Every structure is written in C-alpha cells, then in structure tokens.
C-alpha cells in the first residue's frame, strides 16, 4: 500500500489526490465508540461495577487488533457488567457521553449532499439508538444487553440477524445497505478507529481513520489525527 502523505497538519491521505466530491458518494457508515462519541460505553458501564480498568484493558487490546476473537472479547467484557443497575446506562449517557468534535457538522454535510447514513457499532442499542436520534442517522446495527429485574445479566440478546455486531457484521451491514440502496460499495464511506472497523473500511470506496489505532491508520485512505471529524470535509468538497 502506498505511504500516506500529510495533506495538512494532522490530516493524512493515501491513494488519491483531494478533493473528492462528497455528493459522488451515496452512503456514510460510522463506528460509534471513540469515533462519533468520546467514550467506550462498555468501559464506562464497567465503572459502576468497579471493573473499569479490567474491562478497559480488554477493550484497548481488542481495538488494537491484539485479540483475534472480537466476539469472545465482548462476551468477556459484558460478563463483567453483571448486576449493574440498568439505570446506570442513562447516567453514563447523561454525564459522560459527548459527541466528538465535528460529528454533527460532518453528519449534516453528508445529509445535505444526499448521502444515506449508517451507524454500525460493537456497542449497545441503549446508546446507538440515542446517538442515531440525536444525529438523524438513518439506520443502526449494534448489540442488545440482556436485562432482568432492573439489572444487567452479563449476557447479550441474540437478534434476528445474528448474535454480535463484530467487524464481519459491520462489513456485511455496509454491503447490505449498499445493495438495498442500489449503490456499489465504491460509493460508500466508512469511518472508524478500531480493528473491528477494518472489514467495513476495506470494502468501502473511502476509508477514514479518526484518532485511530496504529493498525487502522496504516490501512485507511484518510487518517484524521488531530482536530474533529469534520476535517474530512477538507478532502471532500
């Protein structure tokens, strides 16, 4: 793969000469945790169980690509959330979750240019549903935490499409959405930060790494290493 060049301070590009036209794309797909938002939700939920450091260490290793089985890593982290009151999720959303800089501006630009938008996350529907509504995103795919008697059980709920939204499910969802919209994957943009975003980034026409892990930056066509998500608009006119 060609080396990335610094287009502007903290903004690296590989394999094309900007600018591209945003309106030439038809779909923008986004990861959520540490991409559209500032936190890893599973780590913040774990704080209620006094296990944040333990869970965060697994999350970091998974995002860096050091754990091959993402599903197993997520199940291990969710198991450590057992007995956390479900009300704590709302507290995390209200007190700790913020949109990353430029997220609202980039989504608004995508919608103004006529792109469909997709949120694909290894996180949880409690948060993706709220972020979807907050940003006006068209569709989501994420995981469901099982709840019993007002507390998390430490398990996930299987869904009609499968068990866990991992990297392969993100890829499948991007391709299925392109097919439904009548778009070739070359007209999709995929934005993420962790190793589980690489499968969808690999099939998209434009892959974007946002403050990402080294393995993700190394493969992305655009790497934003300083500033907000809306810096993508510096290479998309």
Residue pairs with C-beta under 8 A, 6 or more apart in sequence:
1 14
1 15
1 218
1 219
2 14
2 15
3 14
4 12
4 13
4 14
4 217
4 223
5 12
5 13
5 14
6 12
7 13
7 18
7 234
7 235
8 234
9 226
10 224
10 225
10 226
10 227
10 231
11 222
11 223
11 224
11 225
11 226
11 227
11 231
11 234
11 235
12 217
12 222
12 223
12 225
13 221
13 222
13 223
13 235
14 220
14 221
14 222
14 223
15 221
16 221
18 234
18 235
18 236
19 234
19 235
19 236
19 237
20 206
20 235
20 236
20 237
21 236
21 237
22 109
22 110
22 113
22 115
22 233
22 236
22 237
23 113
23 114
24 187
25 113
25 115
25 187
25 188
25 189
25 205
25 206
26 114
26 115
26 116
26 178
26 181
26 183
26 187
26 188
27 115
27 116
27 117
27 118
27 174
27 177
27 178
27 181
27 183
27 187
27 188
27 189
28 107
28 110
28 115
28 116
28 117
28 118
28 188
28 189
28 191
29 117
29 118
29 119
29 120
29 170
29 173
29 174
29 177
29 188
29 189
29 190
29 191
29 200
29 204
30 36
30 117
30 118
30 119
30 120
30 137
30 191
30 192
31 120
31 121
31 170
31 191
31 192
31 193
31 194
31 197
32 41
32 119
32 121
32 123
32 127
32 128
32 131
32 142
33 39
33 40
33 41
33 42
33 121
33 122
33 123
34 40
34 63
34 100
34 193
34 194
34 210
34 211
35 100
35 191
35 192
35 193
35 197
35 210
35 229
36 99
36 100
36 103
36 119
36 131
36 135
36 229
37 97
37 98
37 99
37 100
37 103
37 127
37 131
38 97
38 98
38 99
38 100
39 92
39 96
39 97
39 98
40 56
40 59
40 123
41 92
41 97
41 123
41 124
41 127
42 55
42 59
42 74
42 77
42 78
42 81
42 123
42 124
43 52
43 55
43 56
43 59
44 52
44 92
44 96
44 97
45 81
45 84
45 88
45 89
45 92
45 152
46 52
46 54
46 55
46 56
46 77
46 80
46 81
46 84
48 84
48 85
48 88
49 80
49 81
49 82
49 83
49 84
51 80
51 81
54 80
55 77
55 80
55 81
58 67
58 73
58 76
58 77
59 73
59 77
61 67
61 73
62 70
62 73
62 74
62 194
62 195
62 196
63 193
63 194
63 195
63 196
63 213
64 194
64 195
64 213
64 214
64 215
65 194
65 195
65 198
65 213
65 215
67 73
70 122
70 164
70 166
70 167
70 195
70 196
71 163
71 164
71 166
74 122
74 143
74 156
74 164
74 166
75 156
75 164
78 145
78 152
78 154
78 155
78 156
79 154
79 155
80 154
81 145
81 152
81 154
82 151
82 152
82 153
82 154
83 151
83 152
83 154
84 151
84 152
85 150
85 151
85 152
86 145
86 147
86 150
86 151
86 152
87 150
89 124
89 126
89 127
89 145
92 127
93 126
93 127
93 130
97 127
99 131
99 134
99 135
100 210
100 228
100 229
101 227
101 228
101 229
101 230
102 227
102 228
102 229
102 230
102 231
103 135
103 228
103 229
103 230
104 135
105 228
105 229
105 230
105 233
106 228
106 229
106 230
106 232
106 233
107 117
107 135
107 136
107 137
109 230
109 233
109 236
110 117
110 189
111 117
111 136
115 189
116 138
116 139
116 177
116 181
117 135
117 136
117 137
117 138
117 139
118 137
118 138
118 139
118 140
118 141
118 173
118 174
118 177
119 128
119 131
119 132
119 137
119 139
119 140
119 141
119 142
120 140
120 141
120 142
120 165
120 169
120 170
120 173
120 174
120 200
121 127
121 128
121 140
121 141
121 142
121 143
121 165
122 142
122 143
122 164
122 165
122 166
122 170
122 196
123 142
123 143
124 142
124 143
124 144
124 145
125 140
125 142
125 143
125 144
125 145
126 145
127 142
128 140
128 142
129 140
131 137
132 139
132 140
139 177
141 161
141 165
141 169
141 170
141 173
142 165
143 156
143 159
143 164
143 165
144 156
144 157
144 159
145 152
145 156
145 157
146 152
146 153
146 154
146 155
146 156
146 157
147 153
156 163
156 164
161 169
162 169
165 173
166 196
167 195
167 196
167 197
167 198
167 199
167 200
168 199
170 196
170 197
170 199
170 200
171 199
171 200
171 202
171 203
173 200
174 185
174 188
174 190
174 200
174 203
174 204
175 185
175 203
177 188
178 184
178 185
178 187
178 188
184 205
185 203
185 204
185 205
186 204
186 205
187 205
188 203
188 204
188 205
188 206
189 204
189 205
189 206
189 207
189 208
190 197
190 200
190 201
190 203
190 204
190 206
190 207
190 208
191 197
191 208
191 210
191 229
191 232
192 198
192 200
192 201
192 208
192 209
192 210
192 212
192 216
193 209
193 210
193 211
193 212
193 213
193 216
194 212
194 213
194 216
195 213
195 215
195 216
197 212
197 216
198 215
198 216
198 219
201 207
201 208
201 209
201 216
201 219
201 220
202 219
206 221
206 222
207 219
207 220
207 221
207 222
208 220
208 221
208 222
208 223
208 224
208 232
209 216
209 217
209 219
209 220
209 222
209 223
209 224
210 224
210 229
211 224
211 225
212 220
212 223
217 223
217 225
222 232
222 235
224 231
224 232
